Amino acid sequence: MDTGLFQPIQHDTRKKTEPSKEMKAALKVLNDYLRKCPITSVPHHLKNASNIVQQEWFKISSTASANPLNVEDYLDCFEEMSSILLEYVVNMTDMSGNTAMHYAVSHGNFDVVSILLDSKVCNINRPNAAGYTCVMLVSLAQVRSETHRQVIRRLFQLADVNVRAKQHGQTALMLAVSHGRLDMVQLLVEAGADMNIQDEDGSTALMCAAEHGHTEIVKHLLNQPDCDASIMDCDGSTALNIAMDAGNRDIGVLLYAHEHFSRGSSPYTSLRHRRSKSATPTMLSGTSPSPSPVREKVPHHEQAM
């Protein structure tokens, strides 16, 4: 008789990853203090413990090759000690103001992103020192599978997708458009991204797409009922003007047709928008680096620093 069919099933015997003894001791010091006095900044006498925790946590969670199972093991350890400690460590920042979530989305490690979201304590709207949130960084990431797409959709639903960067007043949608990322543009619009927000130069996402020749993105934005193609930037130019100046005539034709032949359009609509948009709000730009402005030049993909 072939007894191979009756062999016992081999179960996964993966050993749970635990923090080092040094980190456990540091976690206890932090946890004891947090239970007595919740803090937003670390007192001087806790700096050493905080540094130990920070270094090991970022080593486990924030590299390009971070193992999601190890990250989950560490989160379980933090939560077993206290929910306050869990929230504190998950939202720890490095010298550049980046959290583990900033790094996970920047590396495109969406398994780690999902686990961090599962913790339910991650401050996903927190900007780094350059003024960019994790949503802005993920708008530049590569989507490699439908599973990753679902994680991104979940992140967008939980976050403020319309927050503007400290530098240049960009939104996640503007950054995705500037890189020609139609997939991200679709997900952001689905999540409620406002395509009519203007940056410090008065530019909208549509203007950026028109300037850089992203025809499919222009089509997608124009198909949205709330897209206003008549908005003018600080130079008094509309998306149509910008497309023609850039030599993108095909896009110019699309914009002209949308403005003159779309349902419900009239000569008075354009005049009304011009009056309402004559004073364009601006944002004070910061001094932190990248991503670059969506106008002038196409910004390069930059990871959390």
N, C-alpha and C positions, 0 to 999 in steps of 0.2 A: 504494500500500500504506500502511496506517495503521501508522506506525512507533512509535506511542505505546505499543504493547504491549511493545516491546523497549527501552524506556528503562531505564537502569541504576537499581537500587534506591538510594534516598537513605538513607544511614545517619546515625544520630544523631551529630552532631559536637560534642556538648556539651563545653565546655572544663572541665577539672577545676578546682574551686575550691581555691585555696591560701591558707594563712595569710599575713598581711602580713610584710614583711621584718622589722619590729620584733618580731613574735611569733616568727618563726623563730629570731631571735637569742636571744630569751628562752627558747625551748624548748631550744636548745642548751646554755645555761647550766644550766638545770634538769636536763637529761639527763646532763650531765657530772657533776653533783653526785650525782644519784640512783644512778648506776652505781657510785660509790665508797661512798656512804653512804645507803642507803634511809631515808627520813624520813617521819614522820607529821605533823610541823609544820615550817614553813619557817623556816630560820635568818634572822636579821636581814639578813645581807648578800645574801640571795636574794629579799627582799621585793619589790623593784622588778620583777625578772623574773617572779615569781609573779603579781604584780598585772596585768602586761601580758597574760600568758597567760589569767588568769582573766577579765579584761574581754572579750577577743576571743572566748574560748570560750563564755561565756554569751551574748554577742551573737549568735553563730551558732546555738547549740543551744537556748536557753532562752526565746525569745520565742514568742508565740502563733502567729506566722507562720513559724516556723523551717522551713527547707527541708531535708527529710531527706537529699537528695542532697549538699547542702553539708556537713551533719553527718558523713555517711559519708566525704567527702573529707578532712575534718579528722582523723577517726579513723585513716584510712589513713596520713596524714602522721605522726601520733604513733607509730603502730605501726612504721613504717619506721625511726624513730629508735631505739625500744626498747619492749619490752613493759612495762617498769617505768614509763616515761614515760606510756604509754597509760593504765595503771591510775591513775596519779597525777592526770592531768588529768580523766579521766572522773569521778572521785570528788571533784573540787574542790568546795568549798562557798562560798556567799556569806556575808554578814554574818548572815543568818538561818538558816544551817546547811543551806540547800537546795542539792541537787546538780542537775545537768542533768536527771536522771531525775525528781526532784520536780517540776520545772517542766513537763516533757513530759507527765506524767500529769495534772497540774493543768490544763493547757491542753487536754487531750484530744487531743494530737498523737501518736497511736498509731503513726504511721510512724516518728517519731523514737524512741519507746519501743522499737519492734522493733529498730531499728538499734543502740541502746544495749545491748539485751540480747544482740545478736549479737557485741558486743565481748568478752563473756564475762569482763569485769573489773568490771562495775558492782556496787557494794555496795547491793543493793536493800533490805536490812534496816536501812540506816542512817537514824536519825531526824534530823529537823531540830531547830532550837533549841527549837521548841515541843513536841518529843517525838513527832512524827508521821512515819511512814514513807511511802514512795511508795504502798504498798498501801492505806494508810488514805485517802490522797488520791484514788487511782483509784477507790475504792469510791463516790465521789460524782460521778464523771465520766459524761458522756453517751455511750452506745454507739450509734454512727451506722451501723455496718455489721457484717456477719458477720466480715469481716476484722479489724476492731477487736476484736470479741468473742474471736477466736482469740488475738490479742496479749495481751489481758487474761487469758485462761485460761493462757497460757504464763507470764505474770508471776506469777500466783497459784501456779502449780506450782513455780516457782523460789524463791518468797519464803516467809517465815514468816507465814502469814495469821493466826496466833493471838497475835502480839506485842501487848502492851497499851501504850497511849499513856502518856507520863509524866504527863500531866494527866488526871485523872478515871479512869484505868485502862480507857479504851475500847479496843475492838478494831475492826478494819475492818468486821466483821459488824454490830456495834452502830451504827456510823456509817451504813452502808448502810440498815439497818432504820429508823433515825430519819428518814431522808430518803425513806422509802417506795420504795426502789429494789429492787423484786422481782428484776429481771434480775441485779443485782450480788449480791443475797442468794443466788440460785440458783448463780451461779458460785463464790461463796465457800464455800458448803456442799459443792459438788462438789469443791472443792480441799481439803476437810478442815477447814474452820473449825469450831471448837468452840462450839456454840450455848449451852452451859451455863456458860461463863466469866462471872464476875460483875465488875462495875466497883467503884469504891470505895464506892458506895452499896448494893452487893449486887444491883444490877439485871442481868438477863440480856437477851439480844437479844429473847427472847419477851416479856418484861415491857415492853420498849420498844415493840414492835409492838402489844401489847395496849393500852397507854396511849394511843398516838397513832392508834389505829383503823385500822391497816393489816391488814385482814381477810385478803387473799390471802397476805400474808407469814406471818401466824399459821398459816394452813392449811398452807403449805409447811413451816414449821418443825415443826408437829405431825406431819407425815407422815414426819419423819425418826425412825428408831428410837431414836436417842440423845437425843432432846429430852426434858428433864425439866421438866414443867410444875409440879411440886410444890415447886421451889426457892423459898425465901423470901428477900426482901431484908433490909436492915438494920432495917427497920421491922416485920418479921414478916409482910409481905404477899406473897402469891403472884401469879402472872400473872392468875389469876381475880379475886382481890380488886382488883387494879389496874384491870382492864378494867371491872368493875362500878362502881368509884369514879369512873372517867372517863366513865361513861354509855355505854360501848360494849357494849351488851347482846348483840348478835349474836356478838361475839367471846367474851363471857362464856359463852354457850350452847356454843360450840365447845370452850372450855376445860373446862367442866363435863362435857360428853360425853366428852372425851378422858380426863379424870381418873377418871370413874366407869364408863365402858363400854368402855374400850380393852381389848384382849386382854391377859390376864395381870394385870389390876389387882386389888388387894385392899385392904381397910382397913389392913392392916399395911404396905403399900408406902409410903403417905403418912406413917405414923408413923416408919418407918425413915429416910425422906428428911429429915424434920424434925429428927430427932436428929443426923443426919450434917451438916446444913447450919446448925446452931444457931450455930456460930462462923464468921462470914463473913469471909474474908480481904479485906483492903483494900489499896489502893495509895496511896502518897503522891502527892498532886497537885502539879504544877509550877505555875509562875507565868506560863508562856507562853500566848499567846492561841490561841484557836480551833483546830479545831472545838470547839463547845460540848458540855456534858454531854448525854447522850442522854435523860436524864430531866429533869424540870422544864420544859424547853422544847425545841422542835425546833431544832437548830442549823442555821444558814444555810450554804450552800456557800461554802467558802473555799479560795482557791487558795494555792499555795506562795508564801511571802512572802520 
